[in-house]
Amino acid sequence: MPSMVDVPPRKDVLVNLFITLYAVSEASRRGVVDGRVKLMKLLQKAEEELTKKNMRGPSFKFYKWKYGAWSPEAQFDHDLLTKRGLLSEDKEGHVIEVTTEGREIINSSRHIIERNREIMDVIDRALASHVQYKSWQLRDLTYATSVLGREKKRIEQITIGEVVLSPVEEEKASRFFLVDDDWLDMIAMSVSEEFRQLLEQVPEKPDLTQYAPIASLRTEYGLQ
Amino acid sequence: MWEVLTSRQFQKQLKKLDPQIARRILQDMDSLKQNPLQSLADADPLARRLGIRYIKAAHDWRVYFRMEGRKVLVEFVFHRETAYEEVARYLRSLKL
């Protein structure tokens, strides 16, 4: 029976999107993210290292799948970031990279990266030590890894669809991702389809004849 | 003092909202008359190119505008939860 995918809270969804963008950026500085399978493994390794340290950064749930571990949410995040023009993927080499727009988002997030330095350092190290592997090597590495919390079970021994990695709960974590509302809003707006549509309707050069004084609206709503 | 003007898009959006919310949004927009620079620049690359800024209004609403001379051009209003809802809707539709 197919089961539903859990929908995480707003903060987690937006942090996960940002970490996916950041992971591509950071991994690309040290190697090549050639394909979504590799990206998935890099995210899994980063979260695994955090989980071992009882820290919570990204909060993807990973399941055993054909190529090791897979997170439907991480895959969706990659698709969404690509659709919104923050990530690009070349058709031939399947190389995933951050676009100029994506880089602008990361640059506008420096204060959040610094605020979460300990978590980001763990992520950086995990990405640096795995980005040089090929996707199949990462798959084999994943298969040979024990399922966290079930030390005697390697991932290759469990059934497809079983959970291989869950994030540390925020209440139990020694460190968790610190954000602020304005930053969350910024990430939300940069991935929102509706926001994009509204922005695209704004003309480059405003035609002032198309605007009305606010006073008429205020009167309409009974304000002075 | 700045002159505040609203786009047709904004007027249309406001009409679709609960009148009480619309009223509160308009009240919170008073600050635009005094000092629109006390707002936040949107980090979205396209928004930045257009010079779009925003203020928070009626708690979860964001009013997006730009400035032209001493005029404030209000372009649209957006609920901060919308983006999350878009993602959540898709995630809910996924099956393992």
Contacts between the chains, C-beta under 8 A, distances in Angstrom:
chain1	res1	chain2	res2	distance
A	2	B	95	3.8
A	2	B	96	5.8
A	3	B	95	6.8
A	3	B	96	5.0
A	4	B	92	7.0
A	4	B	94	7.5
A	4	B	95	6.4
A	4	B	96	7.7
A	5	B	91	5.5
A	5	B	92	7.5
A	5	B	94	4.2
A	5	B	95	7.1
A	5	B	96	6.3
A	6	B	91	8.0
A	7	B	88	4.8
A	7	B	91	4.7
A	7	B	92	5.5
A	8	B	91	8.0
A	10	B	81	7.1
A	10	B	84	4.3
A	13	B	84	5.9
A	13	B	87	5.3
A	13	B	88	6.9
A	13	B	91	7.7
A	14	B	84	7.1
A	17	B	87	7.7
A	63	B	96	6.6
A	72	B	91	7.5
A	72	B	94	4.9
A	72	B	96	7.0
A	73	B	91	6.2
A	76	B	87	7.6
A	76	B	90	6.2
A	76	B	91	6.6
A	76	B	94	7.2
A	80	B	87	7.1
A	100	B	45	7.4
A	101	B	45	4.2
A	101	B	46	8.0
A	104	B	43	6.9
A	104	B	45	5.0
A	104	B	48	7.5
A	105	B	43	6.6
A	105	B	45	7.9
A	108	B	43	4.0
A	161	B	96	5.9
A	182	B	40	6.4
A	185	B	62	6.9
A	185	B	80	5.4
A	186	B	42	7.3
A	186	B	43	4.7
A	186	B	44	7.4
A	188	B	80	6.5
A	188	B	82	7.8
A	188	B	83	3.5
A	188	B	84	6.1
A	189	B	42	6.7
A	189	B	44	5.5
A	189	B	47	7.5
A	189	B	78	7.5
A	189	B	83	6.3
A	190	B	43	7.3
A	190	B	44	5.1
A	191	B	83	6.0
A	191	B	86	7.9
A	191	B	87	7.1
A	192	B	78	8.0
A	192	B	82	6.0
A	192	B	83	3.5
A	192	B	86	5.9
A	193	B	86	5.8
A	194	B	78	7.4
A	194	B	82	5.5
A	194	B	83	7.6
A	194	B	86	6.8
A	195	B	44	7.7
A	195	B	78	5.9
A	195	B	82	7.2
A	195	B	83	6.4
A	196	B	46	7.7
A	198	B	9	7.2
A	198	B	64	7.6
A	198	B	75	7.6
A	198	B	76	4.6
A	198	B	78	6.5
A	199	B	44	7.0
A	199	B	46	5.3
A	199	B	47	5.9
A	199	B	50	7.2
A	199	B	52	7.2
A	200	B	46	7.5
A	201	B	9	6.1
A	201	B	76	7.7
A	202	B	7	8.0
A	202	B	50	5.6
A	202	B	52	7.0
A	202	B	66	7.8
A	202	B	75	5.1
A	202	B	76	7.5
A	204	B	50	7.0
A	206	B	66	7.3
A	206	B	68	5.8
A	206	B	73	5.5
A	208	B	5	7.2
A	208	B	68	7.3
A	208	B	71	7.3
A	208	B	73	7.9
A	210	B	7	6.5
A	210	B	8	6.3
A	211	B	5	3.7
A	211	B	6	6.2
A	211	B	7	5.7
A	211	B	73	5.8
A	211	B	74	8.0
A	212	B	5	6.4
A	212	B	6	5.8
A	212	B	8	8.0
A	212	B	11	6.9
A	213	B	3	7.2
A	213	B	4	7.3
A	213	B	5	5.9
A	213	B	6	7.9
A	214	B	4	4.2
A	214	B	5	6.8
A	214	B	6	5.5
A	214	B	26	7.3
A	214	B	29	6.8
A	214	B	74	7.2
A	217	B	6	6.1
A	217	B	11	6.6
A	217	B	14	6.8
A	217	B	26	6.3
A	218	B	26	5.7
A	221	B	19	6.6
A	221	B	22	5.9
A	221	B	23	4.7
A	221	B	26	5.7
A	222	B	23	7.1
A	223	B	23	6.5
A	223	B	26	5.8
A	223	B	27	6.6
